[in-house]
Amino acid sequence: MAKIEKILEEKGIVLEKVPTPVAEYVPAKTVGNLVYTSGNDCRVNGKLKYTGKVGSDLTVEQGYDAARQVMINLISVLKEHLGDLDRVKQVVKMLAFVNSADGFVEQPYVINGASELLVEVFGEKGKHARSAISANELPFNTPVEIELIVEIE
């Protein structure tokens, strides 16, 4: 078994099949030695785990959990796209959006749910540059949307 998949198994993380995109795009695209993912949400078995705005409908802790689920889904995309997660040389950049209530300014704490999972799974290779941005609305009322840029070997 590959090293990263063994780590996922030890953590009890099950990767789902990547759903068919709802519009005209692909889940991931490789350019040279970089993989760019499309934005992902917090679906589990095809249904959003959470909906609404962090800071009014959801707590920071629920937002954190939503971000963690988004990252699990992004790891699923990478697995399907690459075939072998051990090909990940490093996570370069994360762009994250938080569906935020007016006045909510704790986006970094929400997105730590995704960032910390990357480091748990990929170790030093999972440390990345990041932006955590407030959004007044996100598609389908998801609380978090994230995309990645990953360098591969």
DSSP file (Angstrom, degrees, kcal/mol; ACC not computed):
  #  RESIDUE AA STRUCTURE BP1 BP2  ACC     N-H-->O    O-->H-N    N-H-->O    O-->H-N    TCO  KAPPA ALPHA  PHI   PSI    X-CA   Y-CA   Z-CA
    1    1 A M              0   0    0      0, 0.0     5,-0.0     0, 0.0     0, 0.0   0.000 360.0 360.0 360.0 140.9    0.0    0.0    0.0
    2    2 A A     >  -     0   0    0      1,-0.1     4,-2.0     4,-0.0     5,-0.2  -0.253 360.0-116.2 -63.6 152.8    1.2    3.5   -0.8
    3    3 A K  H  > S+     0   0    0      1,-0.2     4,-1.9     2,-0.2     5,-0.1   0.919 112.1  45.0 -59.5 -49.8    2.5    5.6    2.1
    4    4 A I  H  > S+     0   0    0      1,-0.2     4,-2.5     2,-0.2    -1,-0.2   0.902 112.0  51.9 -66.4 -40.7   -0.2    8.4    1.9
    5    5 A E  H  > S+     0   0    0      1,-0.2     4,-2.4     2,-0.2    -1,-0.2   0.866 107.7  53.4 -63.8 -34.3   -3.0    5.9    1.5
    6    6 A K  H  X S+     0   0    0     -4,-2.0     4,-2.5     2,-0.2    -1,-0.2   0.906 108.2  49.8 -65.2 -41.3   -1.7    4.1    4.6
    7    7 A I  H  X S+     0   0    0     -4,-1.9     4,-1.7     2,-0.2    -2,-0.2   0.926 110.7  49.9 -61.9 -45.0   -1.8    7.3    6.5
    8    8 A L  H  <>S+     0   0    0     -4,-2.5     5,-2.7     1,-0.2     4,-0.4   0.921 111.1  49.2 -59.6 -44.2   -5.4    8.0    5.4
    9    9 A E  H ><5S+     0   0    0     -4,-2.4     3,-1.4     1,-0.2    -1,-0.2   0.918 108.5  52.7 -61.7 -44.1   -6.4    4.5    6.4
   10   10 A E  H 3<5S+     0   0    0     -4,-2.5    -1,-0.2     1,-0.3    -2,-0.2   0.825 110.7  48.4 -61.2 -31.6   -4.8    4.9    9.9
   11   11 A K  T 3<5S-     0   0    0     -4,-1.7    -1,-0.3    -5,-0.2    -2,-0.2   0.453 115.1-117.3 -87.4  -2.0   -6.8    8.1   10.3
   12   12 A G  T < 5 +     0   0    0     -3,-1.4     2,-0.6    -4,-0.4    -3,-0.2   0.735  61.7 152.4  73.3  22.0  -10.0    6.4    9.2
   13   13 A I      < -     0   0    0     -5,-2.7     2,-0.5    -6,-0.2    -1,-0.2  -0.775  27.7-163.2 -91.9 121.1  -10.4    8.7    6.2
   14   14 A V        -     0   0    0     -2,-0.6     2,-0.5    -3,-0.1    62,-0.1  -0.903  12.1-139.7-105.4 126.6  -12.3    7.1    3.3
   15   15 A L        -     0   0    0     -2,-0.5     2,-0.1    60,-0.1    58,-0.1  -0.742  18.3-147.8 -87.7 126.8  -11.9    8.7   -0.1
   16   16 A E        -     0   0    0     -2,-0.5     2,-0.2     1,-0.1    -1,-0.0  -0.437  30.0 -87.4 -86.0 164.0  -15.2    8.9   -2.1
   17   17 A K        -     0   0    0     -2,-0.1    -1,-0.1     1,-0.1    60,-0.1  -0.511  52.1-106.1 -66.3 138.8  -15.5    8.7   -5.8
   18   18 A V        -     0   0    0     58,-0.2    -1,-0.1    -2,-0.2    56,-0.0  -0.535  38.1-123.5 -70.8 126.6  -15.2   12.1   -7.3
   19   19 A P        -     0   0    0      0, 0.0    -1,-0.1     0, 0.0     3,-0.1  -0.304  29.0 -95.4 -70.0 156.1  -18.6   13.4   -8.4
   20   20 A T        -     0   0    0      1,-0.1     6,-0.1     2,-0.1     0, 0.0  -0.515  52.2 -99.8 -65.8 133.8  -19.2   14.4  -12.0
   21   21 A P        -     0   0    0      0, 0.0    -1,-0.1     0, 0.0     5,-0.0  -0.215  20.8-139.0 -56.9 147.2  -18.8   18.2  -12.3
   22   22 A V  S    S+     0   0    0     -3,-0.1     2,-0.2     2,-0.0    -2,-0.1   0.521  83.6  22.8 -86.4  -6.3  -22.1   20.2  -12.3
   23   23 A A  S    S-     0   0    0      2,-0.1     2,-1.5     0, 0.0     0, 0.0  -0.690 110.1 -58.4-141.6-166.7  -20.9   22.6  -15.0
   24   24 A E  S    S+     0   0    0     -2,-0.2     2,-0.3     2,-0.0    -2,-0.0  -0.616  93.7  88.4 -89.4  83.4  -18.4   22.7  -17.8
   25   25 A Y        -     0   0    0     -2,-1.5    -2,-0.1    13,-0.0     3,-0.0  -0.953  68.5-113.9-159.7 171.9  -15.0   22.1  -16.1
   26   26 A V        -     0   0    0     -2,-0.3    12,-0.1     1,-0.1     3,-0.1  -0.866  23.9-123.7-113.5 152.2  -12.8   19.3  -15.0
   27   27 A P  S    S+     0   0    0      0, 0.0    11,-2.5     0, 0.0     2,-0.3   0.820  92.0   3.4 -64.2 -31.1  -12.0   18.4  -11.3
   28   28 A A  E     -A   37   0A   0      9,-0.3     2,-0.4    49,-0.1     9,-0.2  -0.993  60.2-162.9-154.5 153.1   -8.2   18.8  -11.9
   29   29 A K  E     -A   36   0A   0      7,-2.2     7,-2.9    -2,-0.3     2,-0.5  -0.994  12.9-144.4-141.6 131.0   -5.8   19.8  -14.6
   30   30 A T  E     +A   35   0A   0     -2,-0.4     2,-0.4     5,-0.2     5,-0.2  -0.836  16.0 179.3 -97.9 131.3   -2.0   19.1  -14.9
   31   31 A V  E >   -A   34   0A   0      3,-2.9     3,-2.0    -2,-0.5     2,-0.3  -0.960  67.6 -46.9-129.2 111.6    0.2   21.8  -16.4
   32   32 A G  T 3  S-     0   0    0     -2,-0.4    -2,-0.0     1,-0.2     0, 0.0  -0.503 124.2 -22.7  62.7-123.9    3.9   20.7  -16.4
   33   33 A N  T 3  S+     0   0    0     -2,-0.3   119,-2.8    -3,-0.1     2,-0.4   0.115 121.2  93.1-105.5  21.2    4.5   19.4  -12.9
   34   34 A L  E <   -AB  31 151A   0     -3,-2.0    -3,-2.9   117,-0.2     2,-0.5  -0.931  57.6-156.1-115.7 138.7    1.7   21.3  -11.3
   35   35 A V  E     -AB  30 150A   0    115,-3.2   115,-2.6    -2,-0.4     2,-0.5  -0.961   8.0-163.0-110.5 127.3   -1.9   20.1  -10.6
   36   36 A Y  E     -AB  29 149A   0     -7,-2.9    -7,-2.2    -2,-0.5     2,-0.3  -0.936   8.9-155.2-106.7 126.5   -4.6   22.7  -10.3
   37   37 A T  E     -A   28   0A   0    111,-2.6    -9,-0.3    -2,-0.5     2,-0.1  -0.732  15.1-120.9 -98.7 153.0   -7.9   21.6   -8.7
   38   38 A S        -     0   0    0    -11,-2.5   110,-0.2    -2,-0.3   108,-0.1  -0.397  50.7 -75.5 -75.1 165.8  -11.2   23.1   -9.3
   39   39 A G        -     0   0    0    108,-0.1     2,-0.3    -2,-0.1   108,-0.2  -0.380  53.7-162.7 -64.1 142.3  -13.1   24.4   -6.2
   40   40 A N  B     -C  146   0A   0    106,-2.1   106,-1.6    -3,-0.1     2,-0.2  -0.874   5.1-153.7-125.5 158.7  -14.6   21.8   -4.0
   41   41 A D        -     0   0    0     -2,-0.3    32,-0.2   104,-0.2     2,-0.1  -0.476  37.7 -86.3-120.0-166.8  -17.2   21.8   -1.3
   42   42 A C        +     0   0    0    102,-0.3     7,-2.0     8,-0.2     8,-0.1  -0.148  64.0 152.3-100.9  38.8  -18.0   19.7    1.8
   43   43 A R  E     -F   48   0B   0      5,-0.2     2,-0.4    -2,-0.1     5,-0.3  -0.405  23.8-171.1 -71.1 144.3  -20.2   17.0    0.2
   44   44 A V  E >  S-F   47   0B   0      3,-2.8     3,-1.8    -2,-0.1    -2,-0.0  -0.990  78.6 -10.2-131.6 124.6  -20.4   13.6    1.7
   45   45 A N  T 3  S-     0   0    0     -2,-0.4     3,-0.1     1,-0.3    -1,-0.1   0.868 132.6 -53.5  51.7  39.6  -22.2   10.9   -0.3
   46   46 A G  T 3  S+     0   0    0      1,-0.2     2,-0.4   -27,-0.0    -1,-0.3   0.422 120.6  98.6  82.5  -1.2  -23.4   13.6   -2.7
   47   47 A K  E <  S-F   44   0B   0     -3,-1.8    -3,-2.8    -5,-0.1    -1,-0.2  -0.957  80.6-105.9-123.5 138.5  -25.0   15.8    0.0
   48   48 A L  E     -F   43   0B   0     -2,-0.4    -5,-0.2    -5,-0.3     3,-0.1  -0.384  19.3-149.0 -60.5 130.6  -23.5   18.9    1.7
   49   49 A K  S    S+     0   0    0     -7,-2.0     2,-0.3     1,-0.2    -1,-0.2   0.859  83.3   9.8 -67.5 -36.3  -22.4   18.1    5.2
   50   50 A Y        -     0   0    0     -8,-0.1     2,-0.3    16,-0.1    -8,-0.2  -0.954  67.1-165.2-137.8 155.9  -23.2   21.7    6.2
   51   51 A T        +     0   0    0     -2,-0.3    91,-0.2    91,-0.2     2,-0.2  -0.976  44.0  40.0-136.6 154.8  -24.9   24.7    4.6
   52   52 A G  S    S-     0   0    0     89,-2.9     2,-0.4    -2,-0.3    47,-0.2  -0.496  84.8 -37.5 110.7-175.0  -25.0   28.4    5.4
   53   53 A K    >>> -     0   0    0     -2,-0.2     5,-2.1    47,-0.1     4,-1.6  -0.715  48.5-125.8 -94.6 134.0  -22.9   31.2    6.6
   54   54 A V  B 345S+gh  58 100C   0     45,-3.1    47,-2.4    -2,-0.4     5,-0.2  -0.629  99.0  35.4 -74.6 132.9  -20.2   30.8    9.2
   55   55 A G  T 345S+     0   0    0      3,-3.0    -1,-0.2    -2,-0.4     4,-0.1   0.211 130.5  29.5 104.4 -13.8  -20.8   33.3   11.9
   56   56 A S  T <45S+     0   0    0     -3,-1.3    -2,-0.2     2,-0.2    -1,-0.1   0.465 132.1  22.7-134.6 -58.2  -24.6   33.1   11.8
   57   57 A D  T  <5S+     0   0    0     -4,-1.6     2,-0.3     1,-0.1    -3,-0.2   0.800 129.1  33.0 -82.2 -30.4  -25.8   29.7   10.7
   58   58 A L  B   <S-g   54   0C   0     -5,-2.1    -3,-3.0    -8,-0.0    -2,-0.2  -0.923  76.6-124.8-129.8 150.5  -22.6   27.8   11.6
   59   59 A T     >  -     0   0    0     -2,-0.3     4,-2.3    -5,-0.2     5,-0.2  -0.370  35.4-105.1 -81.8 168.5  -20.0   28.1   14.3
   60   60 A V  H  > S+     0   0    0      1,-0.2     4,-2.6     2,-0.2     5,-0.1   0.888 123.5  54.8 -59.2 -39.2  -16.3   28.4   13.7
   61   61 A E  H  > S+     0   0    0      2,-0.2     4,-2.1     1,-0.2    -1,-0.2   0.894 108.1  46.9 -64.8 -40.7  -15.9   24.8   14.8
   62   62 A Q  H  > S+     0   0    0      2,-0.2     4,-2.4     1,-0.2    -1,-0.2   0.896 112.2  51.0 -66.9 -39.1  -18.5   23.6   12.2
   63   63 A G  H  X S+     0   0    0     -4,-2.3     4,-2.6     2,-0.2    -2,-0.2   0.905 108.4  52.4 -61.4 -41.7  -16.8   25.7    9.6
   64   64 A Y  H  X S+     0   0    0     -4,-2.6     4,-2.2     2,-0.2    -2,-0.2   0.920 110.4  47.5 -58.8 -46.0  -13.5   24.1   10.5
   65   65 A D  H  X S+     0   0    0     -4,-2.1     4,-2.1     2,-0.2    -2,-0.2   0.883 110.6  52.1 -64.8 -38.9  -15.1   20.6   10.1
   66   66 A A  H  X S+     0   0    0     -4,-2.4     4,-2.3     2,-0.2    -2,-0.2   0.921 109.5  49.6 -61.9 -43.8  -16.6   21.7    6.8
   67   67 A A  H  X S+     0   0    0     -4,-2.6     4,-2.1     1,-0.2    -2,-0.2   0.886 108.7  52.9 -63.3 -39.1  -13.1   22.8    5.6
   68   68 A R  H  X S+     0   0    0     -4,-2.2     4,-2.0     2,-0.2    -1,-0.2   0.915 109.5  48.8 -61.6 -42.7  -11.6   19.5    6.7
   69   69 A Q  H  X S+     0   0    0     -4,-2.1     4,-2.3     1,-0.2    -2,-0.2   0.891 107.6  54.9 -65.6 -38.8  -14.3   17.7    4.6
   70   70 A V  H  X S+     0   0    0     -4,-2.3     4,-2.2     1,-0.2    -1,-0.2   0.923 108.0  49.8 -58.5 -42.3  -13.5   19.8    1.6
   71   71 A M  H  X S+     0   0    0     -4,-2.1     4,-2.5     2,-0.2    -1,-0.2   0.882 106.9  53.8 -67.8 -36.6   -9.9   18.8    1.9
   72   72 A I  H  X S+     0   0    0     -4,-2.0     4,-1.9     1,-0.2    -1,-0.2   0.924 110.2  48.8 -58.9 -42.4  -10.8   15.1    2.1
   73   73 A N  H  X S+     0   0    0     -4,-2.3     4,-1.9     1,-0.2    -2,-0.2   0.877 109.9  50.8 -66.1 -37.4  -12.7   15.7   -1.1
   74   74 A L  H  X S+     0   0    0     -4,-2.2     4,-2.5     2,-0.2    -1,-0.2   0.874 107.2  53.2 -68.1 -36.1   -9.7   17.4   -2.7
   75   75 A I  H  X S+     0   0    0     -4,-2.5     4,-2.6     2,-0.2    -1,-0.2   0.884 107.1  53.6 -63.8 -37.0   -7.5   14.5   -1.7
   76   76 A S  H  X S+     0   0    0     -4,-1.9     4,-2.6     2,-0.2    -2,-0.2   0.910 107.8  50.3 -60.8 -42.4  -10.0   12.3   -3.5
   77   77 A V  H  X S+     0   0    0     -4,-1.9     4,-2.7     2,-0.2    -2,-0.2   0.931 111.4  47.8 -61.2 -46.1   -9.7   14.5   -6.6
   78   78 A L  H  X S+     0   0    0     -4,-2.5     4,-3.1     2,-0.2     5,-0.5   0.910 111.1  51.2 -62.1 -42.1   -5.9   14.2   -6.4
   79   79 A K  H  X S+     0   0    0     -4,-2.6     4,-2.5     1,-0.2    -2,-0.2   0.935 113.8  43.4 -60.7 -47.1   -6.1   10.4   -6.0
   80   80 A E  H  < S+     0   0    0     -4,-2.6    -2,-0.2     1,-0.2    -1,-0.2   0.900 118.6  44.8 -65.4 -40.2   -8.4   10.0   -9.0
   81   81 A H  H  < S+     0   0    0     -4,-2.7    -2,-0.2    -5,-0.2    -1,-0.2   0.899 126.3  28.0 -71.8 -42.1   -6.3   12.4  -11.1
   82   82 A L  H  < S-     0   0    0     -4,-3.1    -3,-0.2    -5,-0.2    -2,-0.2   0.741  86.1-143.7 -94.0 -26.5   -2.8   11.1  -10.2
   83   83 A G  S  < S+     0   0    0     -4,-2.5     2,-0.4    -5,-0.5    -4,-0.1  -0.073  85.5  52.8  85.5 -36.1   -3.6    7.5   -9.4
   84   84 A D    >   -     0   0    0     -6,-0.2     3,-1.8     1,-0.1     4,-0.1  -0.955  64.9-159.4-138.9 113.6   -1.0    7.6   -6.6
   85   85 A L  G >  S+     0   0    0     -2,-0.4     3,-1.7     1,-0.3    -1,-0.1   0.693  88.9  75.6 -67.2 -18.0   -1.0   10.2   -3.9
   86   86 A D  G 3  S+     0   0    0      1,-0.3    -1,-0.3    66,-0.0    67,-0.0   0.611  79.4  74.7 -68.8  -9.4    2.7    9.5   -3.2
   87   87 A R  G <   +     0   0    0     -3,-1.8    66,-2.7    65,-0.1     2,-0.5   0.630  68.7 108.7 -73.9 -13.9    3.4   11.5   -6.5
   88   88 A V  E <   -D  152   0A   0     -3,-1.7    64,-0.3    64,-0.2     3,-0.1  -0.530  44.3-179.7 -68.6 116.7    2.6   14.7   -4.5
   89   89 A K  E     -     0   0A   0     62,-2.5     2,-0.3    -2,-0.5    63,-0.2   0.874  66.2 -28.2 -82.0 -42.8    6.0   16.5   -4.1
   90   90 A Q  E     -D  151   0A   0     61,-1.7    61,-2.9    36,-0.1     2,-0.6  -0.949  55.0-112.3-168.4 151.9    4.4   19.4   -2.2
   91   91 A V  E     -D  150   0A   0     34,-3.2    59,-0.2    -2,-0.3     3,-0.1  -0.832  35.2-177.8 -86.7 123.1    1.2   21.3   -1.7
   92   92 A V  E     +     0   0A   0     57,-2.3    37,-2.4    -2,-0.6     2,-0.3   0.931  54.3   1.0 -90.1 -52.7    2.1   24.8   -3.1
   93   93 A K  E     -De 149 129A   0     56,-1.7    56,-2.2    35,-0.2     2,-0.4  -0.998  48.8-160.7-147.6 141.0   -1.0   27.0   -2.6
   94   94 A M  E     -De 148 130A   0     35,-1.9    37,-1.9    -2,-0.3     2,-0.5  -0.989   4.9-165.9-120.5 132.0   -4.5   26.9   -1.2
   95   95 A L  E     -De 147 131A   0     52,-2.5    52,-2.3    -2,-0.4     2,-0.4  -0.979  19.0-178.2-115.6 118.2   -7.2   29.4   -2.1
   96   96 A A  E     -De 146 132A   0     35,-2.6    37,-3.2    -2,-0.5     2,-0.4  -0.946  15.3-163.6-127.3 137.9  -10.1   29.1    0.3
   97   97 A F  E     -De 145 133A   0     48,-3.1    48,-2.1    -2,-0.4     2,-0.5  -0.956   5.6-158.4-119.2 136.3  -13.4   31.0    0.5
   98   98 A V  E     -De 144 134A   0     35,-2.8    37,-2.7    -2,-0.4     2,-1.1  -0.970  21.9-130.4-116.7 123.1  -15.7   31.1    3.5
   99   99 A N  E     - e   0 135A   0     44,-2.7   -45,-3.1    -2,-0.5     2,-0.4  -0.607  45.8-165.7 -68.6 101.1  -19.4   31.9    3.2
  100  100 A S  B     -h   54   0C   0     35,-2.7   -45,-0.2    -2,-1.1     3,-0.1  -0.764  23.0-129.6-110.2 137.9  -19.3   34.5    5.9
  101  101 A A    >   -     0   0    0    -47,-2.4     3,-2.3    -2,-0.4   -47,-0.0  -0.390  54.8 -76.4 -67.6 155.7  -22.0   36.4    7.9
  102  102 A D  T 3  S+     0   0    0      1,-0.3    -1,-0.1    -2,-0.1     3,-0.1  -0.332 121.9  15.3 -54.3 132.0  -21.7   40.1    7.9
  103  103 A G  T 3  S+     0   0    0      1,-0.3     2,-0.4    -3,-0.1    -1,-0.3   0.363  88.2 137.2  84.1  -5.9  -18.9   41.1   10.3
  104  104 A F    <   +     0   0    0     -3,-2.3    -1,-0.3   -50,-0.1     3,-0.1  -0.632  17.5 163.9 -77.4 126.7  -17.4   37.6   10.5
  105  105 A V        +     0   0    0     -2,-0.4    -1,-0.1    -3,-0.1   -50,-0.0   0.119  44.7  95.6-130.7  20.0  -13.6   37.9   10.4
  106  106 A E    >>  +     0   0    0      1,-0.2     4,-1.4     2,-0.1     3,-0.8  -0.070  38.1 130.5-106.3  33.8  -12.3   34.5   11.6
  107  107 A Q  H 3>  +     0   0    0      1,-0.2     4,-2.5     2,-0.2     5,-0.2   0.866  67.5  60.1 -54.7 -40.7  -11.8   32.9    8.2
  108  108 A P  H 3> S+     0   0    0      0, 0.0     4,-1.1     0, 0.0    -1,-0.2   0.878 103.8  50.5 -58.6 -36.0   -8.3   31.7    9.0
  109  109 A Y  H <4 S+     0   0    0     -3,-0.8     4,-0.3     2,-0.2    -2,-0.2   0.855 111.1  49.3 -69.9 -33.9   -9.5   29.6   11.9
  110  110 A V  H >< S+     0   0    0     -4,-1.4     3,-1.7    -3,-0.2     4,-0.3   0.950 110.7  48.8 -65.6 -49.9  -12.1   28.0    9.7
  111  111 A I  H >X S+     0   0    0     -4,-2.5     4,-2.2     1,-0.3     3,-1.2   0.660  90.1  80.6 -72.0 -15.7   -9.6   27.2    6.9
  112  112 A N  H 3X S+     0   0    0     -4,-1.1     4,-2.9     1,-0.3     5,-0.4   0.796  80.5  70.2 -57.3 -26.1   -7.2   25.7    9.4
  113  113 A G  H <> S+     0   0    0     -3,-1.7     4,-0.7    -4,-0.3    -1,-0.3   0.875 107.2  35.4 -57.8 -37.3   -9.5   22.6    9.2
  114  114 A A  H <> S+     0   0    0     -3,-1.2     4,-2.0    -4,-0.3    -2,-0.2   0.903 118.2  50.2 -80.8 -46.1   -8.2   22.0    5.7
  115  115 A S  H  X S+     0   0    0     -4,-2.2     4,-1.8     1,-0.2    -2,-0.2   0.913 109.9  49.6 -61.6 -44.8   -4.6   23.2    6.3
  116  116 A E  H  X S+     0   0    0     -4,-2.9     4,-2.4     1,-0.2    -1,-0.2   0.871 108.8  53.3 -65.2 -35.7   -4.1   21.0    9.4
  117  117 A L  H  X S+     0   0    0     -4,-0.7     4,-2.4    -5,-0.4     5,-0.3   0.912 105.1  54.5 -65.4 -40.5   -5.4   18.0    7.5
  118  118 A L  H  X S+     0   0    0     -4,-2.0     4,-3.1     1,-0.2     5,-0.3   0.914 111.5  44.5 -57.9 -42.1   -2.9   18.5    4.7
  119  119 A V  H  X S+     0   0    0     -4,-1.8     4,-1.7     7,-0.2    -1,-0.2   0.882 111.4  53.6 -71.1 -37.7    0.0   18.6    7.2
  120  120 A E  H  < S+     0   0    0     -4,-2.4    -2,-0.2    -5,-0.2    -1,-0.2   0.895 120.2  33.1 -59.8 -39.6   -1.4   15.5    9.0
  121  121 A V  H  < S+     0   0    0     -4,-2.4    -2,-0.2    -5,-0.1    -3,-0.2   0.906 132.9  25.7 -86.3 -45.3   -1.6   13.5    5.8
  122  122 A F  H >< S-     0   0    0     -4,-3.1     3,-1.3    -5,-0.3    -3,-0.2   0.459  87.5-155.2-103.6  -1.9    1.4   14.8    3.8
  123  123 A G  G >< S-     0   0    0     -4,-1.7     3,-1.9    -5,-0.3     4,-0.4  -0.366  74.0  -6.2  62.9-139.6    3.7   16.0    6.6
  124  124 A E  G >  S+     0   0    0      1,-0.3     3,-1.4     2,-0.2    -1,-0.3   0.817 133.6  63.5 -57.4 -32.5    6.2   18.7    5.6
  125  125 A K  G <  S+     0   0    0     -3,-1.3   -34,-3.2     1,-0.3    -1,-0.3   0.714  96.4  60.2 -65.4 -19.1    5.0   18.3    1.9
  126  126 A G  G <  S+     0   0    0     -3,-1.9    -1,-0.3   -36,-0.2    -7,-0.2   0.579  76.1 107.7 -86.3 -10.6    1.6   19.5    3.1
  127  127 A K    <   +     0   0    0     -3,-1.4     2,-0.3    -4,-0.4   -36,-0.3  -0.516  52.2 167.4 -71.1 136.5    2.7   22.9    4.3
  128  128 A H        -     0   0    0     -2,-0.2   -35,-0.2   -38,-0.1     2,-0.2  -0.920  42.6 -99.5-147.9 160.8    1.5   25.5    1.8
  129  129 A A  E     -e   93   0A   0    -37,-2.4   -35,-1.9    -2,-0.3     2,-0.3  -0.566  51.3-171.7 -77.6 155.9    0.9   29.2    1.0
  130  130 A R  E     -e   94   0A   0    -37,-0.2     2,-0.4    -2,-0.2   -35,-0.2  -1.000  30.7-160.6-156.2 148.0   -2.7   30.1    1.6
  131  131 A S  E     -e   95   0A   0    -37,-1.9   -35,-2.6    -2,-0.3     2,-0.5  -0.999   9.6-166.7-125.7 133.9   -5.4   32.7    1.2
  132  132 A A  E     -e   96   0A   0     -2,-0.4     2,-0.3   -37,-0.2   -35,-0.2  -0.942  20.3-176.5-121.3 106.1   -8.6   32.5    3.4
  133  133 A I  E     -e   97   0A   0    -37,-3.2   -35,-2.8    -2,-0.5     2,-0.3  -0.811  24.6-124.6-114.9 141.7  -11.1   34.9    1.9
  134  134 A S  E     -e   98   0A   0     -2,-0.3     2,-0.4   -37,-0.2   -35,-0.2  -0.595  26.0-171.4 -78.3 141.7  -14.6   36.0    3.0
  135  135 A A  E     -e   99   0A   0    -37,-2.7   -35,-2.7    -2,-0.3     3,-0.1  -0.991  24.2-146.5-131.5 142.5  -17.4   35.5    0.5
  136  136 A N  S    S+     0   0    0     -2,-0.4     2,-0.3     1,-0.2    -1,-0.1   0.721  88.3   8.4 -81.9 -18.6  -20.9   36.8    0.9
  137  137 A E        -     0   0    0    -39,-0.1    -1,-0.2    -3,-0.0   -37,-0.1  -0.976  64.2-166.2-153.0 149.2  -22.4   33.8   -1.0
  138  138 A L    >   -     0   0    0     -2,-0.3     3,-2.0    -3,-0.1     4,-0.1  -0.953  44.1 -75.2-132.3 156.3  -21.0   30.5   -2.3
  139  139 A P  G >  S+     0   0    0      0, 0.0     3,-1.9     0, 0.0    -1,-0.0  -0.173 114.9   1.3 -53.5 137.7  -22.5   28.0   -4.8
  140  140 A F  G 3  S-     0   0    0      1,-0.3   -92,-0.1   -89,-0.0    -3,-0.0   0.628 121.9 -77.5  60.7  16.6  -25.3   25.8   -3.3
  141  141 A N  G <  S+     0   0    0     -3,-2.0   -89,-2.9     1,-0.2    -1,-0.3   0.753  79.1 166.5  65.7  26.4  -24.9   27.7    0.0
  142  142 A T    <   -     0   0    0     -3,-1.9    -1,-0.2   -91,-0.2   -91,-0.2  -0.469  36.7-139.6 -67.1 144.1  -21.8   25.7    0.9
  143  143 A P  S    S+     0   0    0      0, 0.0   -44,-2.7     0, 0.0     2,-0.3   0.748  81.7  26.5 -77.8 -21.9  -20.0   27.2    3.8
  144  144 A V  E     - D   0  98A   0    -46,-0.2     2,-0.4   -78,-0.1  -102,-0.3  -1.000  56.4-175.8-144.0 138.7  -16.5   26.6    2.4
  145  145 A E  E     + D   0  97A   0    -48,-2.1   -48,-3.1    -2,-0.3     2,-0.4  -0.998  15.0 179.7-132.8 135.3  -15.0   26.3   -1.1
  146  146 A I  E     -CD  40  96A   0   -106,-1.6  -106,-2.1    -2,-0.4     2,-0.3  -0.984  12.1-172.3-137.2 143.6  -11.3   25.4   -1.6
  147  147 A E  E     - D   0  95A   0    -52,-2.3   -52,-2.5    -2,-0.4     2,-0.3  -0.951  13.5-153.5-129.3 156.5   -8.9   24.9   -4.5
  148  148 A L  E     - D   0  94A   0     -2,-0.3  -111,-2.6  -110,-0.2     2,-0.4  -0.881  15.7-152.9-127.4 156.0   -5.3   23.7   -4.5
  149  149 A I  E     -BD  36  93A   0    -56,-2.2   -57,-2.3    -2,-0.3   -56,-1.7  -0.997  26.9-176.9-122.6 124.7   -2.1   23.9   -6.5
  150  150 A V  E     -BD  35  91A   0   -115,-2.6  -115,-3.2    -2,-0.4     2,-0.4  -0.970  21.5-138.7-126.6 135.0    0.1   20.8   -6.0
  151  151 A E  E     -BD  34  90A   0    -61,-2.9   -62,-2.5    -2,-0.4   -61,-1.7  -0.776  27.2-162.6 -89.3 136.7    3.5   20.1   -7.4
  152  152 A I  E       D   0  88A   0   -119,-2.8   -64,-0.2    -2,-0.4   -65,-0.1  -0.812 360.0 360.0-120.5 161.0    4.0   16.5   -8.5
  153  153 A E              0   0    0    -66,-2.7   -65,-0.1    -2,-0.3    -1,-0.1   0.359 360.0 360.0-102.9 360.0    6.9   14.1   -9.2
